[in-house]
Amino acid sequence: MSRVLVTGVGGRGIGLQILKSLRLSELKLWIVGSDVSQSAVKGTPIDSFTELPRASSSDYLPALLRTIEANQIKFVFPGSEPEIRTLTETSTSQFEALDCTLVWQNPRVATQLDDKFSASLTMQQLKITSPKTVLAVDHDGVFGLQFPVLLKPRFGRASEGVEFARSRPELEALLLILNHRGIQSEYICQEYLPDNEGEFTAGVLHLPNGSFFGSSILRRDIRSTVGRRISVEKTPNSPEITISSGTSQGQFVEDSSIERVLQAAANALESRGPLNFQFRLQKGIPLIFEINPRFSGSSYLRALAGHNEVETLLRYHLGIPLPVWSSIDGRMAIREINEYVT
């Protein structure tokens, strides 16, 4: 039986997606879940719980290593972005000394893509099609963008903190607010992409040896209450604006032309694990507005459909046969809310 630690399993984050994907597997696993508070993990399918400090704490890494040693953990799946950020700055030798493997993306790739502005520059250098993006403090660049313009935190997830401007006065007002709050340097500005041809989220999996394993492309339903964060009707001077919530549901599609673009992008980045692409089609071409170097909020949906990225990587590290991913074209991915009273 393999002993596994999944961090950040509370709430509805990445850790829970990883955990549920592991539980869907037929592998015999003993799973420890961790979070900053036990109250956050009610109802999660773990065998044991350990409380860890926040990733920003100097106590985080020592506590994590103690947990690994005490529970004889062989595989760790980092399940929150703050933890991934901290661990990419940490030498893996400390885990290797405990005979423990981190199951994640190449830290170099994770560092490149963690900052949305740095990710944009990387995509430009690698000729990966993406919308124009500038720092919010670069006012010459900002006012050279075509409206509407999105304002996004450089470090963020699931559309948190996203604003939009349909005109120069609106953009000036938003920049003034950000400046007043002292966070303008923490934002990027990006040209809005119409969603006429659809918005997509896709997982592209490379194995640690660099070989491409497979992809799962989901056409998002961003008109639903679950999938939509912001929706503004068309005006005479501005197109309709729809911004997804980051909570994905919709229909899986297989499109070889899209997969070739995504695979080429992942190859150019030298991916060694899970990558999650967010993009909209423009004249049939994917314009990638975000790449997340990790498992994603859609990982369990993919696993339910038959593309279990989490299990696949764990099987690779265990040195046992990998699964065969069959076609999931046309399958619907639907989310619902579960209630608990404790």
C-alpha positions in Angstrom: 0.0 0.0 0.0 1.4 3.4 -1.0 1.4 6.1 1.6 0.5 9.5 0.1 0.2 13.1 1.4 -2.2 15.5 -0.3 -1.9 19.1 1.0 -4.5 21.8 0.9 -7.4 19.4 0.9 -9.9 21.8 2.6 -12.5 23.9 0.7 -13.0 23.4 -3.0 -9.4 23.8 -4.1 -6.8 21.9 -6.1 -6.0 19.6 -3.1 -9.6 18.2 -3.0 -9.5 17.6 -6.8 -6.3 15.6 -6.4 -7.7 13.7 -3.4 -10.9 12.7 -5.2 -8.9 11.7 -8.3 -6.8 9.4 -6.1 -9.8 7.9 -4.5 -11.3 7.2 -7.9 -8.2 5.0 -8.7 -8.1 1.3 -7.9 -4.6 1.7 -6.4 -4.3 0.7 -2.8 -3.4 4.0 -1.0 -3.2 5.3 2.5 -3.8 9.0 2.2 -3.0 11.7 4.7 -4.7 15.1 4.1 -3.4 18.4 5.4 -4.7 21.9 5.7 -4.4 24.9 8.0 -7.5 23.8 10.0 -9.2 20.5 10.5 -12.6 22.2 10.3 -11.9 22.8 6.6 -11.8 19.1 5.7 -15.1 17.8 6.9 -16.4 15.1 4.6 -13.1 14.6 2.7 -12.2 11.0 2.0 -8.8 10.9 3.9 -7.4 8.2 6.2 -5.7 10.7 8.5 -5.4 14.4 8.9 -2.5 16.6 9.9 -2.6 20.4 10.4 0.1 22.4 8.8 1.0 26.1 9.1 0.3 28.4 6.3 2.9 28.1 3.4 4.1 31.7 4.2 5.2 30.6 7.7 8.8 29.8 8.5 7.4 26.7 10.3 5.7 25.3 7.2 8.6 23.4 5.7 9.9 21.8 8.9 6.3 20.8 9.8 5.8 19.3 6.3 9.0 17.3 6.6 8.1 16.0 10.1 4.7 14.9 8.8 6.4 13.0 5.9 8.9 11.3 8.2 6.3 10.5 10.9 3.9 8.9 8.5 6.4 7.3 6.2 5.0 9.2 3.2 6.4 8.2 -0.2 4.5 10.7 -2.4 3.4 14.3 -1.8 0.9 16.1 -4.0 1.0 19.8 -3.2 -2.6 21.0 -3.3 -2.5 24.8 -3.0 -0.8 27.5 -5.0 0.9 29.1 -1.9 2.4 25.7 -1.1 3.5 25.1 -4.7 5.1 28.6 -4.7 7.0 27.8 -1.4 8.1 24.4 -2.5 9.4 25.6 -5.9 11.9 27.7 -3.9 12.9 24.7 -1.8 15.6 22.1 -2.7 14.0 18.7 -3.4 17.0 17.1 -1.7 15.2 17.4 1.6 12.4 15.2 0.3 14.8 12.8 -1.4 16.6 12.3 1.9 13.3 11.0 3.3 12.8 8.7 0.2 9.8 10.9 -0.7 8.8 12.1 -4.2 7.0 15.4 -5.0 4.4 14.7 -7.7 4.0 17.9 -9.6 5.2 20.1 -12.5 8.9 20.8 -13.1 9.8 23.6 -10.6 11.5 25.6 -13.4 8.3 25.6 -15.4 6.2 26.4 -12.3 8.4 29.4 -11.6 8.2 30.7 -15.2 4.4 30.6 -15.1 3.5 31.5 -11.6 3.5 35.3 -12.4 1.0 36.1 -15.1 3.2 38.8 -16.5 6.3 36.6 -16.6 4.1 33.9 -18.2 3.0 36.4 -20.9 6.6 37.2 -21.7 7.5 33.5 -21.8 4.6 32.9 -24.2 5.7 35.8 -26.5 9.3 34.4 -26.5 8.1 30.9 -27.4 5.6 32.3 -30.0 2.6 30.9 -28.2 -0.5 32.8 -29.3 -1.8 34.9 -26.5 -3.6 38.3 -25.9 -1.6 41.5 -25.5 -0.6 41.9 -21.9 1.3 44.7 -20.0 2.0 45.7 -16.5 -0.7 47.9 -14.9 2.1 50.4 -14.0 3.2 50.7 -17.6 0.7 53.4 -18.5 2.0 53.9 -22.0 1.5 50.2 -22.7 -1.9 50.1 -20.9 -3.4 52.9 -22.9 -2.1 51.4 -26.1 -4.4 48.3 -25.6 -7.6 47.8 -27.4 -10.8 48.1 -25.3 -12.3 46.3 -23.4 -9.3 45.7 -21.1 -9.1 43.2 -18.2 -7.2 44.0 -15.0 -5.9 40.8 -13.3 -3.8 40.1 -10.2 -0.3 38.9 -11.3 -0.7 36.1 -8.7 -4.2 34.8 -8.5 -6.6 32.0 -9.5 -10.2 31.4 -10.5 -10.9 34.9 -11.7 -10.4 36.3 -8.2 -9.8 40.1 -8.3 -10.5 40.5 -12.0 -11.9 43.8 -13.2 -12.6 45.2 -16.6 -12.7 48.6 -18.3 -14.7 49.4 -21.5 -13.2 52.9 -22.0 -10.3 55.1 -21.1 -12.2 56.9 -18.2 -13.1 53.5 -16.7 -9.5 52.3 -17.0 -8.1 55.5 -15.5 -10.6 55.1 -12.6 -9.6 51.5 -11.9 -5.9 52.3 -12.1 -6.5 55.1 -9.6 -8.2 52.8 -7.2 -5.5 50.2 -7.5 -2.9 52.9 -6.9 -4.8 54.2 -3.9 -4.8 50.7 -2.4 -1.0 50.4 -3.1 -1.5 47.3 -5.4 -1.2 48.7 -8.9 2.2 47.0 -9.3 0.5 43.6 -8.5 -1.8 43.8 -11.5 -1.5 43.2 -15.3 -3.8 44.6 -18.0 -4.8 42.4 -20.9 -6.9 42.8 -24.0 -10.3 41.1 -23.7 -10.9 38.2 -26.0 -14.5 37.7 -27.2 -16.0 34.3 -26.5 -17.9 34.0 -29.8 -16.1 30.8 -30.6 -16.0 29.5 -27.0 -13.9 29.4 -23.9 -11.9 26.3 -23.0 -9.9 24.7 -20.2 -7.6 21.9 -21.1 -5.2 19.6 -19.2 -2.1 18.6 -21.1 0.0 15.9 -19.4 3.6 15.2 -19.9 5.4 12.5 -18.0 8.5 13.3 -15.9 10.7 11.8 -18.7 9.4 14.5 -21.1 7.1 12.3 -23.2 3.6 13.6 -24.0 0.9 11.4 -22.5 -2.4 13.0 -23.4 -4.8 15.9 -23.2 -8.4 16.6 -22.1 -10.2 19.6 -23.6 -13.3 21.0 -22.0 -15.5 23.6 -23.7 -16.7 25.7 -20.8 -20.3 26.6 -20.2 -19.7 30.2 -19.1 -23.3 31.3 -19.5 -24.5 29.2 -16.5 -24.7 30.6 -13.0 -21.9 28.2 -11.9 -19.6 29.1 -14.8 -20.1 32.8 -15.0 -18.5 35.4 -12.7 -19.2 38.6 -14.7 -21.6 39.2 -17.6 -22.2 42.7 -19.1 -24.5 43.2 -22.0 -23.4 44.7 -25.3 -23.5 48.5 -25.6 -23.1 50.7 -28.7 -19.4 51.2 -27.9 -18.5 47.9 -26.3 -19.1 44.2 -27.0 -20.8 41.9 -24.6 -18.3 40.9 -21.8 -18.4 37.5 -20.1 -15.8 36.4 -17.6 -15.8 32.9 -16.3 -15.8 32.0 -12.6 -13.0 29.5 -12.9 -15.5 26.8 -11.8 -15.6 24.7 -14.9 -18.4 22.6 -16.4 -19.4 22.0 -20.0 -18.6 19.4 -22.7 -15.4 17.5 -23.5 -14.3 17.9 -27.1 -11.6 16.2 -29.2 -10.0 18.5 -31.7 -6.7 17.5 -33.2 -5.8 21.0 -34.4 -6.3 22.4 -30.9 -4.4 19.6 -29.3 -1.5 20.1 -31.6 -1.3 23.8 -30.6 -1.4 22.9 -26.9 1.0 20.1 -27.1 3.5 22.3 -29.0 3.1 25.0 -26.3 3.7 22.4 -23.6 6.7 21.0 -25.5 8.2 24.5 -25.9 7.8 25.0 -22.1 9.6 21.7 -21.5 6.7 20.5 -19.4 7.3 17.6 -17.0 3.9 17.1 -15.4 0.4 18.6 -15.5 -0.3 21.9 -17.3 -3.7 23.6 -17.4 -4.4 25.9 -20.4 -7.2 28.5 -20.4 -8.0 29.9 -23.9 -10.6 31.2 -26.2 -10.7 30.5 -29.9 -10.2 33.3 -32.4 -10.8 32.3 -36.1 -10.3 28.7 -34.9 -6.9 29.4 -33.3 -6.5 29.1 -29.5 -5.4 32.3 -27.9 -4.1 31.2 -24.5 -4.7 33.8 -21.7 -3.5 31.7 -18.8 -1.3 28.6 -18.2 -1.3 27.0 -14.7 1.7 24.7 -14.0 -0.2 22.3 -11.8 -3.3 20.0 -11.5 -6.4 22.1 -11.8 -9.9 22.7 -10.6 -11.1 20.4 -13.4 -8.8 17.5 -12.7 -11.5 15.4 -11.0 -14.0 16.1 -13.8 -11.4 14.7 -16.2 -10.8 11.7 -14.0 -14.5 11.0 -13.9 -14.5 11.1 -17.7 -11.7 8.6 -17.8 -8.6 10.8 -18.0 -7.1 10.6 -14.5 -4.0 12.7 -14.6 -3.3 12.3 -10.9 -3.4 8.5 -11.0 -1.3 8.4 -14.3 1.5 10.3 -12.7 1.5 8.3 -9.5 1.6 5.1 -11.6 4.6 6.4 -13.5 6.4 7.1 -10.2 5.4 3.6 -8.9 6.8 2.0 -12.1 3.6 0.2 -12.9 1.6 0.1 -16.1 0.0 3.4 -17.1 -3.7 3.6 -18.0 -5.0 3.8 -21.5 -7.0 7.0 -22.0 -10.0 6.3 -24.3 -12.1 9.0 -26.1 -14.2 11.3 -23.9 -15.5 13.4 -26.9 -19.0 14.7 -26.2 -19.2 13.7 -22.6 -20.8 16.4 -20.3 -19.1 17.7 -17.2 -21.6 18.9 -14.6 -21.0 20.3 -11.1 -23.4 20.4 -8.2 -23.2 21.6 -4.6 -23.0 19.2 -1.7 -24.2 20.3 1.7 -22.9 19.3 5.1 -24.0 20.1 8.7 -21.5 19.3 11.4 
